[in-house]
Amino acid sequence: MEPQSQIPRQPFLLDSKRKSKPSLFEVDLLVSNDRYTYGFTIDSKRVLEEWLYAYPQGKKQSWFVRRSPGAHEYTFSRFLTGENKSIQALTRPNSLFLSAAAQNNHRMLIPIFEWFAKAMIFIDQEGRNDGGRAALTYRGSGTQDLILEMVKNSDLGVSGIDIEDKQTSHELKKAIEPLWVDDPEGMAALFVSLPSGTARSLRTSTYRFLSR
């Protein structure tokens, strides 16, 4: 991202009053059985807040807090050792301190950054990482009870999950196969013509179910 680039984000669309409001993200995560809470608040131009807390032996520690603008934009605790001030100077207003820390080999923060880069699965509006991945995750060892408990606690009215395998018909395979092409990222890509005449790539991990 360029220094003056806008931050890509999609405001909450179900409330018209919030379209111009900042977006807040916060995640509780486990890294090597240690709990952390990481979050940030952004608008389209800059990072307004960023924070990281650790919970060794269940006791909360504030590792760093960032607030912008302000005379004391960053506050680092004694628990977070490393080149904090040097990395702060390299962190642009529209970028995250955690990302800058990982790029500069901050020993304590790299494992947390790598959790987002490697362990977290993003589901976006382009339809990637769809039901095929969800089914495989649910069938994974030790995950069914955890996922079902999470769904029940969300008060969605769901009491159980069943997954049914269906055989793709020969006619559907034959109709779809000419549309599939190799994807530069090593995945399958299905190009669909939209009414405007543009083409849109719909990537999916379920291509294997259509392979011969």
N, C-alpha and C positions, 0 to 999 in steps of 0.2 A: 504494500500500500504506500502511495506517495504521501509526503508530509502534509499536503493540503487536500488530500482525497477525503471524500465523505465516507463515513462508516456505513457499510451495507447492513441495513436492518429493515424489518417489516413491522411497523407499529401495530398495536392491537386494533383490529378493524371493527370489532363489535360495539365499540363505543366511540362515536364521532369526536367527542371531546378529548379523547386520549391520543388522537392521531399525531398531535404535535408534542406530546409528552415524552419524556425519556423512557427508555426500555431498561428493565432490571432483570438480571439473570443471577441465580444462585443455585449452587449444587453442593450436596453433601456427598462425599466420596470416601472410599476406603483404599488406601495404598499400603500394601504390606501389612494389613490388619490395623493400620493407624487411620483414625478418622480425621477428615479435614472438611472445612466449609470454605468454599471459594465463590466469590461473586463480584459483579461489577454493574454499574449503571452507565448507560451511554445515551447520547443523542446523536444526531447525524453528523456532528462536527468533532466531538471530543469525548474522551472518557471522563465522566463526572465523578465517579467513585469506583474504587476497587479495594477488595479486602480478602484476607486469608487468615483463617483461624485453624489451629490444631488442637487436638484433644488427647494428649498423652495420658494414659491411665484415667481417662474420663474427665480430666481437668482442662478447662478451656484456656488456650494461650492465643493471644493476638500476635500474629507474625508480622503483618504489615497492614496499614490502612492508608488509602490514598483518597484525598478529597480535592476537587478542583472546581473553581479557582480558590486560592487561599494562601495565606502567608506560609503556612506549614502544610504543604500539599501532601507530603509523605511522612508517615510515622512508622519507624521500624523498631521492633522490640529486640531485647537482648537475646531472645530465643532464635532469631533468624540471623545467623552469622553468614558472612560472605561480603562480596563487593556490592553492597546494596546502594550506596551513594553513587558509585561510579555508573552502575546500571541505570539508576534514576536519571542521571544526566543524559543518557542515551535514549531514554523512553520518550517518544513523541506524544503530543497531546491526544492524537487519534489512535494510539496503540496501547496495548496492555503491558503493564510491568511484568506480568508472568511470562509473556511471550519474549520480551526483551531479556529477561533473566535466563530463559532456556537457551536463547541464541548466544548468550555470553557465558554459558557453562556454569551457571549457578548450581552448586552441588546439591543444595537442599531443595531447590525448586524444580529441577529437571524431572524427578519422578512424578510430581503433580502435573506438570505440563504433558508428560508422556501418557498419563492416564487419559487426558482429553484427546490426545493425538491417536492413541492406539486402542483404548478400551471402550471409549464412549461411542455409541452408534447414533448417528444423526439421521433423522427422517425429515426430508424437506419437501417443498411443494412440487418438486419435479417427479415425485413418485419413486424415488430410489429407496432401496432397503425396505421393500414392501412386505406383503403377507408371507412370501416364501421364507424370508429371513425370520419373521416373527414365529412361523410354525416350527422352524428348526430350533430356534432359541427355546421355545416352550417345551419341545421334546428333549432338550438337553438334560443331561444328568443333574439332578438336584435342583432344577429351576422351576419345575411345575408347581410345587407347593408354594414357593416364594412368589411367583407371578400371580397365582390364584389368590393368595392372601392380600397382595397389593391391590388387585382389582376389587376384591370385596371391601377393603378398607376405603376405597375411593368412593363408595356409596353410589355406584353406577347402576345398581339393580341387577348385576351379573352374579350368578351363584355358581357357575361352572363353565368350563371351556372344553369343547370337543373339536377335534381336527379330523376331517374326512378327506381321504385321498380319492381323487377322481382321475380316470384315465383320459388323456387327451385324445380326441378322435382323430383318425387318419385324415379326414377332410380338413379339420382345423389346422393340423400340422402342415398340410400341403398348401393351404391358403396363406399361412403366416410366414412360412420358410423363406420365400423370395424377399421379404421385407427386412430380414435380419442380415446385418453386415458386421464385419469386424470393427471393434471399438478401439481407439488409440489407448484407452486405459486398461485394456485387457479384458473388458467385459463385452457383453452383447449389446447392440444398439438397434432399436426399432425406430425407423424414421416414418413419421406419420404426416401427411399433408393436412394442413389446417385450412379453414375457409379463406384466410387471408392470402393463401398461396405460399406461406412460409413453411419451413420444415422444422420439426422439433424432435430431438432425440430423447427417447424414453429408455433409460438403462434399467436393467433388472437382473437380479441374481437368479431368477427362475428360468432362465433360458435353457438350462440343462434338461428341464422337463419337456422341452420341445425338440431336443436333439434326437437324431435317429439312432 
